[in-house]
Amino acid sequence: MAVVISFLRGINVGGHRKIKMAELRGLYRSLGLRDTRTILQSGNAVFRTDMTDLGLLQAKIEAGIRDQFGFDVRVMLRAAADFRSIIDRHPFTDAQESERNKMVVVFLSDCPRHDDVDKLRASNPGREFIHADGSELFVFYTDGQARSKLDNKRIERALGLGSTARNWNTCQRLLKLLDEYEA
C-alpha cells in the first residue's frame, strides 16, 4: 500500500473555498483512502492507498471535492518516495538555508518547458531565486514572500501549469509525518 501526499490549491484563504480538515479526512475515507492525516488548514494530507495511478486518483479526489463542497480545487499528488527525493535534491545554498522562512517548494501539475521557466525568470520583477527540477520549482524569496509579486497566479500564467506552493517548514513537517507512517 502506497503512502501519498496531497496538496490542495487555494482553500481556506481569506474565508473563501472553506474546507474543514475533519471534512476533508471524511471525504478521503469515503473515497477509499486510509489513515488520512492532515497538517495545517491549507489542504496538506498524507494517506495510504492501493491506487497506483496518481492521475486517476487526483481526478477522483477533485471530483469528490466538487461533489461534496460545490467548488473546484486543484489537487497535486506526490508519492512518499518522490516527495523525499524532491526535498533531498533542493538547490538551496547554506546561506539560504539559514533563512528557511524564505524557502518554498512549488508543486506543479506537470514538468514545465525550459523556455517557459526562462520566461518566468525574465518577467519576474523581484529578486527571487527560481530553480526548476522535475515538476517542482524551488523558490527563495530574497525579500520575503509577503512583498513578492511572484505568486501562484504569475507562475501558472507563465508556465501554463497548475501550481501550489508550500514553505520549507511545512515540507519538513510533512517529512516528519512520513517518518511516522513508515515506522
Accessible surface in RSA format (square Angstrom, percent):
REM  Atomic radii and reference values for relative SASA: ProtOr
REM  Chains: A
REM  Algorithm: Lee & Richards
REM  Probe-radius: 1.40
REM  Slices: 20
REM RES _ NUM      All-atoms   Total-Side   Main-Chain    Non-polar    All polar
REM                ABS   REL    ABS   REL    ABS   REL    ABS   REL    ABS   REL
RES MET A   1   124.63  64.5  48.56  32.1  76.07 181.1  51.30  43.6  73.33  97.2
RES ALA A   2    44.75  41.1  32.84  50.7  11.91  27.1  41.85  58.9   2.91   7.7
RES VAL A   3    17.24  11.3  11.03  10.0   6.21  15.0  11.03   9.6   6.21  16.9
RES VAL A   4     0.73   0.5   0.73   0.7   0.00   0.0   0.73   0.6   0.00   0.0
RES ILE A   5     0.00   0.0   0.00   0.0   0.00   0.0   0.00   0.0   0.00   0.0
RES SER A   6     0.00   0.0   0.00   0.0   0.00   0.0   0.00   0.0   0.00   0.0
RES PHE A   7     0.00   0.0   0.00   0.0   0.00   0.0   0.00   0.0   0.00   0.0
RES LEU A   8     1.12   0.6   0.00   0.0   1.12   2.8   0.00   0.0   1.12   3.0
RES ARG A   9    45.58  19.1  45.58  23.2   0.00   0.0   9.52  13.0  36.05  21.9
RES GLY A  10    27.80  34.3   0.00   N/A  27.80  34.3  14.10  38.7  13.70  30.7
RES ILE A  11     3.09   1.8   0.00   0.0   3.09   7.4   0.00   0.0   3.09   8.4
RES ASN A  12    44.66  30.8  18.01  17.4  26.64  64.2  14.72  35.4  29.94  28.9
RES VAL A  13    99.14  65.2  93.98  85.1   5.17  12.5  97.19  84.4   1.96   5.3
RES GLY A  14    67.72  83.5   0.00   N/A  67.72  83.5  42.19 115.8  25.52  57.2
RES GLY A  15    51.62  63.7   0.00   N/A  51.62  63.7  24.31  66.7  27.31  61.2
RES HIS A  16   126.77  69.3 123.51  85.9   3.25   8.3  80.59  83.1  46.18  53.7
RES ARG A  17    89.48  37.6  78.09  39.8  11.40  27.1  40.22  55.0  49.26  29.9
RES LYS A  18   141.91  69.2 126.72  77.8  15.19  36.2  71.46  64.3  70.45  75.0
RES ILE A  19     1.97   1.1   0.00   0.0   1.97   4.8   1.22   0.9   0.75   2.0
RES LYS A  20   143.49  70.0 140.74  86.4   2.75   6.5  88.03  79.2  55.46  59.1
RES MET A  21     9.13   4.7   6.69   4.4   2.44   5.8   6.69   5.7   2.44   3.2
RES ALA A  22    63.60  58.5  52.42  80.9  11.18  25.4  53.43  75.2  10.17  26.9
RES GLU A  23    76.23  43.8  70.07  53.0   6.17  14.7  29.64  57.3  46.60  38.0
RES LEU A  24     0.00   0.0   0.00   0.0   0.00   0.0   0.00   0.0   0.00   0.0
RES ARG A  25    75.94  31.9  75.87  38.7   0.07   0.2  14.59  19.9  61.35  37.2
RES GLY A  26    23.08  28.5   0.00   N/A  23.08  28.5  17.61  48.3   5.47  12.2
RES LEU A  27     8.59   4.8   7.05   5.0   1.54   3.9   7.93   5.6   0.67   1.8
RES TYR A  28     0.00   0.0   0.00   0.0   0.00   0.0   0.00   0.0   0.00   0.0
RES ARG A  29   161.04  67.6 150.41  76.7  10.63  25.3  67.12  91.7  93.92  56.9
RES SER A  30    89.33  75.5  45.85  61.2  43.49 100.2  52.49 111.8  36.84  51.6
RES LEU A  31    30.25  16.8  23.31  16.7   6.94  17.4  27.01  19.0   3.23   8.7
RES GLY A  32    47.85  59.0   0.00   N/A  47.85  59.0  35.91  98.5  11.94  26.7
RES LEU A  33     5.05   2.8   1.60   1.1   3.44   8.7   1.60   1.1   3.44   9.3
RES ARG A  34    98.13  41.2  94.40  48.1   3.73   8.9  48.22  65.9  49.91  30.2
RES ASP A  35    86.45  60.6  63.67  63.4  22.78  53.9  26.32  61.9  60.13  60.0
RES THR A  36    20.18  14.4   3.67   3.7  16.51  39.3   3.14   4.2  17.04  25.8
RES ARG A  37   114.67  48.1 113.18  57.7   1.49   3.6  40.55  55.4  74.11  44.9
RES THR A  38    28.85  20.5   4.95   5.0  23.90  57.0   0.08   0.1  28.77  43.5
RES ILE A  39    16.42   9.3  14.41  10.7   2.01   4.8  16.42  11.8   0.00   0.0
RES LEU A  40    78.71  43.8  63.32  45.3  15.39  38.7  70.37  49.4   8.34  22.4
RES GLN A  41   111.42  62.3 107.52  78.6   3.90   9.3  55.27 117.6  56.16  42.6
RES SER A  42    41.03  34.7  38.80  51.8   2.22   5.1  36.43  77.6   4.60   6.4
RES GLY A  43     0.00   0.0   0.00   N/A   0.00   0.0   0.00   0.0   0.00   0.0
RES ASN A  44     0.06   0.0   0.04   0.0   0.02   0.1   0.00   0.0   0.06   0.1
RES ALA A  45     0.29   0.3   0.00   0.0   0.29   0.7   0.29   0.4   0.00   0.0
RES VAL A  46     0.13   0.1   0.13   0.1   0.00   0.0   0.13   0.1   0.00   0.0
RES PHE A  47     0.00   0.0   0.00   0.0   0.00   0.0   0.00   0.0   0.00   0.0
RES ARG A  48    61.62  25.9  61.62  31.4   0.00   0.0  10.30  14.1  51.32  31.1
RES THR A  49     2.41   1.7   1.96   2.0   0.44   1.1   0.00   0.0   2.41   3.6
RES ASP A  50    92.28  64.6  68.67  68.3  23.61  55.8  39.81  93.7  52.47  52.3
RES MET A  51    45.17  23.4  37.20  24.6   7.96  19.0  42.39  36.0   2.77   3.7
RES THR A  52   130.60  92.9 100.44 101.8  30.16  71.9  74.13  99.6  56.47  85.4
RES ASP A  53    80.43  56.3  72.31  72.0   8.12  19.2  29.23  68.8  51.20  51.1
RES LEU A  54    52.68  29.3  47.69  34.1   4.99  12.5  47.97  33.7   4.70  12.7
RES GLY A  55    48.42  59.7   0.00   N/A  48.42  59.7  35.22  96.6  13.21  29.6
RES LEU A  56   105.75  58.9 101.80  72.8   3.95   9.9 104.71  73.5   1.04   2.8
RES LEU A  57     0.01   0.0   0.01   0.0   0.00   0.0   0.01   0.0   0.00   0.0
RES GLN A  58    44.57  24.9  44.57  32.6   0.00   0.0   3.23   6.9  41.34  31.4
RES ALA A  59    54.07  49.7  47.50  73.3   6.57  14.9  50.16  70.6   3.91  10.4
RES LYS A  60    80.92  39.5  72.47  44.5   8.45  20.1  47.54  42.8  33.38  35.6
RES ILE A  61     0.00   0.0   0.00   0.0   0.00   0.0   0.00   0.0   0.00   0.0
RES GLU A  62    29.78  17.1  29.41  22.2   0.38   0.9   5.14   9.9  24.64  20.1
RES ALA A  63    35.82  32.9  35.82  55.3   0.00   0.0  35.82  50.4   0.00   0.0
RES GLY A  64     8.38  10.3   0.00   N/A   8.38  10.3   7.43  20.4   0.95   2.1
RES ILE A  65     0.00   0.0   0.00   0.0   0.00   0.0   0.00   0.0   0.00   0.0
RES ARG A  66   110.44  46.4 106.04  54.1   4.40  10.5  45.86  62.7  64.59  39.1
RES ASP A  67   120.62  84.5  85.79  85.4  34.83  82.4  33.48  78.8  87.14  86.9
RES GLN A  68    92.24  51.6  58.87  43.0  33.37  79.4  32.60  69.4  59.64  45.2
RES PHE A  69    39.64  19.8  15.10   9.3  24.55  63.9  21.47  13.0  18.17  52.0
RES GLY A  70    64.60  79.7   0.00   N/A  64.60  79.7  31.52  86.5  33.08  74.1
RES PHE A  71    48.82  24.4  41.27  25.6   7.55  19.6  48.82  29.6   0.00   0.0
RES ASP A  72    88.29  61.8  81.36  81.0   6.93  16.4  36.53  86.0  51.76  51.6
RES VAL A  73     5.77   3.8   0.00   0.0   5.77  13.9   2.11   1.8   3.66   9.9
RES ARG A  74    98.02  41.2  91.70  46.7   6.32  15.1  30.65  41.9  67.37  40.8
RES VAL A  75     0.00   0.0   0.00   0.0   0.00   0.0   0.00   0.0   0.00   0.0
RES MET A  76     3.14   1.6   1.71   1.1   1.43   3.4   1.43   1.2   1.71   2.3
RES LEU A  77    10.80   6.0   2.14   1.5   8.66  21.8   2.14   1.5   8.66  23.3
RES ARG A  78    26.07  10.9  25.24  12.9   0.83   2.0  12.27  16.8  13.80   8.4
RES ALA A  79    26.71  24.6  26.71  41.2   0.00   0.0  26.71  37.6   0.00   0.0
RES ALA A  80     8.70   8.0   7.95  12.3   0.76   1.7   7.95  11.2   0.76   2.0
RES ALA A  81    76.13  70.0  63.93  98.7  12.19  27.7  68.16  96.0   7.96  21.1
RES ASP A  82    73.97  51.8  72.22  71.9   1.75   4.1  13.82  32.5  60.15  60.0
RES PHE A  83     0.00   0.0   0.00   0.0   0.00   0.0   0.00   0.0   0.00   0.0
RES ARG A  84    62.54  26.3  62.36  31.8   0.18   0.4  37.86  51.7  24.68  15.0
RES SER A  85    49.61  41.9  44.15  58.9   5.46  12.6  26.49  56.4  23.12  32.4
RES ILE A  86     3.90   2.2   3.90   2.9   0.00   0.0   3.90   2.8   0.00   0.0
RES ILE A  87     9.98   5.7   9.35   7.0   0.63   1.5   9.35   6.7   0.63   1.7
RES ASP A  88   120.53  84.4  88.80  88.4  31.73  75.0  30.47  71.7  90.05  89.8
RES ARG A  89    84.58  35.5  66.01  33.6  18.58  44.2  51.87  70.9  32.71  19.8
RES HIS A  90    44.71  24.4  28.96  20.1  15.75  40.3  10.22  10.5  34.50  40.1
RES PRO A  91    39.07  28.5  14.22  13.0  24.85  90.3  25.71  21.2  13.36  83.0
RES PHE A  92    11.83   5.9   0.00   0.0  11.83  30.8   0.00   0.0  11.83  33.9
RES THR A  93    75.99  54.0  68.17  69.1   7.82  18.6  72.93  98.0   3.06   4.6
RES ASP A  94   127.07  89.0 113.90 113.4  13.17  31.1  39.66  93.3  87.41  87.2
RES ALA A  95    73.88  67.9  61.03  94.2  12.85  29.2  69.28  97.6   4.60  12.2
RES GLN A  96    26.82  15.0  25.96  19.0   0.86   2.1  10.13  21.6  16.69  12.7
RES GLU A  97    50.16  28.8  44.91  34.0   5.25  12.5  12.14  23.5  38.02  31.0
RES SER A  98    93.87  79.3  52.34  69.9  41.53  95.7  50.19 106.9  43.68  61.2
RES GLU A  99    70.88  40.7  67.21  50.8   3.68   8.8  24.97  48.3  45.92  37.5
RES ARG A 100    99.12  41.6  95.93  48.9   3.19   7.6  34.45  47.1  64.66  39.2
RES ASN A 101   107.53  74.2  88.18  85.2  19.35  46.6  34.67  83.4  72.86  70.4
RES LYS A 102    41.18  20.1  41.01  25.2   0.17   0.4  16.87  15.2  24.30  25.9
RES MET A 103     0.00   0.0   0.00   0.0   0.00   0.0   0.00   0.0   0.00   0.0
RES VAL A 104     0.90   0.6   0.90   0.8   0.00   0.0   0.90   0.8   0.00   0.0
RES VAL A 105     0.00   0.0   0.00   0.0   0.00   0.0   0.00   0.0   0.00   0.0
RES VAL A 106     0.11   0.1   0.11   0.1   0.00   0.0   0.11   0.1   0.00   0.0
RES PHE A 107     0.00   0.0   0.00   0.0   0.00   0.0   0.00   0.0   0.00   0.0
RES LEU A 108     0.98   0.5   0.09   0.1   0.89   2.2   0.09   0.1   0.89   2.4
RES SER A 109    43.22  36.5   9.50  12.7  33.72  77.7  10.21  21.7  33.01  46.2
RES ASP A 110    85.30  59.8  81.72  81.3   3.58   8.5  13.10  30.8  72.20  72.0
RES CYS A 111    77.48  58.6  62.45  69.6  15.04  35.3  25.22  63.9  52.26  56.4
RES PRO A 112    20.85  15.2   3.17   2.9  17.68  64.3   4.17   3.4  16.68 103.7
RES ARG A 113   148.81  62.5 140.66  71.7   8.15  19.4  74.68 102.1  74.13  44.9
RES HIS A 114   136.19  74.4 126.58  88.0   9.61  24.6  87.05  89.7  49.14  57.2
RES ASP A 115    82.59  57.9  80.08  79.7   2.51   5.9  12.53  29.5  70.06  69.9
RES ASP A 116    19.72  13.8  19.72  19.6   0.00   0.0   0.37   0.9  19.36  19.3
RES VAL A 117     2.36   1.6   2.36   2.1   0.00   0.0   2.36   2.1   0.00   0.0
RES ASP A 118    60.47  42.4  55.91  55.6   4.56  10.8  26.43  62.2  34.04  34.0
RES LYS A 119   125.94  61.4 121.81  74.7   4.13   9.8  83.97  75.6  41.97  44.7
RES LEU A 120     0.00   0.0   0.00   0.0   0.00   0.0   0.00   0.0   0.00   0.0
RES ARG A 121    93.63  39.3  77.53  39.5  16.09  38.3  46.68  63.8  46.95  28.5
RES ALA A 122    92.11  84.7  50.56  78.0  41.55  94.5  63.18  89.0  28.93  76.6
RES SER A 123    67.76  57.3  44.61  59.5  23.15  53.3  48.88 104.1  18.88  26.5
RES ASN A 124    17.16  11.8   3.39   3.3  13.77  33.1   0.82   2.0  16.34  15.8
RES PRO A 125    84.86  61.9  41.10  37.5  43.77 159.1  53.52  44.2  31.35 194.8
RES GLY A 126    34.20  42.2   0.00   N/A  34.20  42.2  17.76  48.7  16.43  36.8
RES ARG A 127   156.88  65.9 136.20  69.4  20.68  49.2  72.92  99.7  83.97  50.9
RES GLU A 128    23.66  13.6   6.09   4.6  17.57  41.8   0.12   0.2  23.54  19.2
RES PHE A 129    72.63  36.3  65.36  40.5   7.27  18.9  72.63  44.0   0.00   0.0
RES ILE A 130     9.75   5.5   1.38   1.0   8.37  20.2   1.38   1.0   8.37  22.7
RES HIS A 131    60.74  33.2  60.61  42.1   0.13   0.3  36.85  38.0  23.88  27.8
RES ALA A 132    31.38  28.9  14.60  22.5  16.78  38.2  14.68  20.7  16.71  44.3
RES ASP A 133    42.15  29.5  36.69  36.5   5.46  12.9   8.81  20.7  33.34  33.2
RES GLY A 134    38.45  47.4   0.00   N/A  38.45  47.4  24.43  67.0  14.02  31.4
RES SER A 135    27.34  23.1  25.04  33.4   2.29   5.3   7.87  16.8  19.47  27.3
RES GLU A 136     2.55   1.5   2.55   1.9   0.00   0.0   0.00   0.0   2.55   2.1
RES LEU A 137     0.06   0.0   0.06   0.0   0.00   0.0   0.06   0.0   0.00   0.0
RES PHE A 138     0.00   0.0   0.00   0.0   0.00   0.0   0.00   0.0   0.00   0.0
RES VAL A 139     0.00   0.0   0.00   0.0   0.00   0.0   0.00   0.0   0.00   0.0
RES PHE A 140    11.55   5.8  11.55   7.2   0.00   0.0  11.55   7.0   0.00   0.0
RES TYR A 141     3.30   1.5   3.28   1.9   0.01   0.0   0.09   0.1   3.21   4.0
RES THR A 142    38.86  27.6  33.01  33.5   5.85  14.0  27.03  36.3  11.83  17.9
RES ASP A 143    60.88  42.6  52.10  51.9   8.78  20.8  27.06  63.7  33.82  33.7
RES GLY A 144    14.53  17.9   0.00   N/A  14.53  17.9  13.98  38.4   0.55   1.2
RES GLN A 145    83.32  46.6  70.40  51.5  12.91  30.7  27.09  57.7  56.23  42.6
RES ALA A 146   109.06 100.3  64.31  99.2  44.74 101.8  77.02 108.5  32.04  84.9
RES ARG A 147   191.37  80.3 163.18  83.2  28.19  67.1  61.43  84.0 129.93  78.7
RES SER A 148    26.56  22.4   0.62   0.8  25.94  59.8   7.06  15.0  19.50  27.3
RES LYS A 149   136.65  66.7 124.54  76.4  12.11  28.8  80.15  72.1  56.50  60.2
RES LEU A 150     2.74   1.5   0.03   0.0   2.71   6.8   0.03   0.0   2.71   7.3
RES ASP A 151    74.73  52.3  68.53  68.2   6.20  14.7  36.08  84.9  38.65  38.5
RES ASN A 152    32.41  22.4  28.23  27.3   4.18  10.1   4.27  10.3  28.14  27.2
RES LYS A 153   135.93  66.3 133.61  82.0   2.32   5.5  77.81  70.0  58.12  61.9
RES ARG A 154    55.94  23.5  55.42  28.2   0.52   1.2   6.58   9.0  49.37  29.9
RES ILE A 155     1.39   0.8   1.39   1.0   0.00   0.0   1.39   1.0   0.00   0.0
RES GLU A 156    44.32  25.4  40.17  30.4   4.16   9.9  15.96  30.9  28.36  23.2
RES ARG A 157   173.50  72.8 142.44  72.6  31.06  74.0  81.32 111.1  92.19  55.9
RES ALA A 158    31.32  28.8   8.40  13.0  22.92  52.1  20.41  28.7  10.91  28.9
RES LEU A 159     9.06   5.0   0.00   0.0   9.06  22.8   0.76   0.5   8.30  22.3
RES GLY A 160    64.61  79.7   0.00   N/A  64.61  79.7  36.75 100.8  27.87  62.4
RES LEU A 161    34.05  19.0  25.29  18.1   8.76  22.0  31.86  22.4   2.19   5.9
RES GLY A 162     5.90   7.3   0.00   N/A   5.90   7.3   3.60   9.9   2.30   5.2
RES SER A 163     0.00   0.0   0.00   0.0   0.00   0.0   0.00   0.0   0.00   0.0
RES THR A 164     2.96   2.1   2.96   3.0   0.00   0.0   0.00   0.0   2.96   4.5
RES ALA A 165    26.34  24.2  11.89  18.4  14.44  32.9  12.06  17.0  14.27  37.8
RES ARG A 166    19.27   8.1  16.41   8.4   2.86   6.8  10.16  13.9   9.11   5.5
RES ASN A 167    61.42  42.4  56.21  54.3   5.21  12.5   7.65  18.4  53.77  52.0
RES TRP A 168     4.92   2.0   4.92   2.4   0.00   0.0   4.54   2.4   0.38   0.6
RES ASN A 169    75.69  52.2  73.98  71.5   1.71   4.1  23.58  56.7  52.11  50.4
RES THR A 170     7.32   5.2   7.14   7.2   0.19   0.4   0.28   0.4   7.04  10.6
RES CYS A 171     0.00   0.0   0.00   0.0   0.00   0.0   0.00   0.0   0.00   0.0
RES GLN A 172    54.44  30.4  48.33  35.3   6.11  14.6  21.41  45.6  33.04  25.1
RES ARG A 173   122.25  51.3 117.09  59.7   5.17  12.3  42.03  57.4  80.22  48.6
RES LEU A 174     0.05   0.0   0.05   0.0   0.00   0.0   0.05   0.0   0.00   0.0
RES LEU A 175    29.30  16.3  29.30  21.0   0.00   0.0  29.30  20.6   0.00   0.0
RES LYS A 176   138.23  67.4 135.69  83.3   2.54   6.1  81.03  72.9  57.20  60.9
RES LEU A 177     8.31   4.6   7.14   5.1   1.17   3.0   7.94   5.6   0.37   1.0
RES LEU A 178     0.00   0.0   0.00   0.0   0.00   0.0   0.00   0.0   0.00   0.0
RES ASP A 179    75.74  53.1  69.36  69.0   6.38  15.1  26.27  61.8  49.47  49.3
RES GLU A 180    82.01  47.1  63.57  48.1  18.44  43.9  38.81  75.1  43.19  35.3
RES TYR A 181    18.23   8.5   5.92   3.4  12.31  32.0  10.13   7.6   8.10  10.0
RES GLU A 182   105.56  60.6  68.79  52.0  36.78  87.6  41.17  79.6  64.39  52.6
RES ALA A 183   120.15 110.5  50.21  77.5  69.94 159.1  88.35 124.4  31.79  84.2
END  Absolute sums over single chains surface
CHAIN  1 A     9132.7       7101.3       2031.3       4615.3       4517.4
END  Absolute sums over all chains
TOTAL          9132.7       7101.3       2031.3       4615.3       4517.4
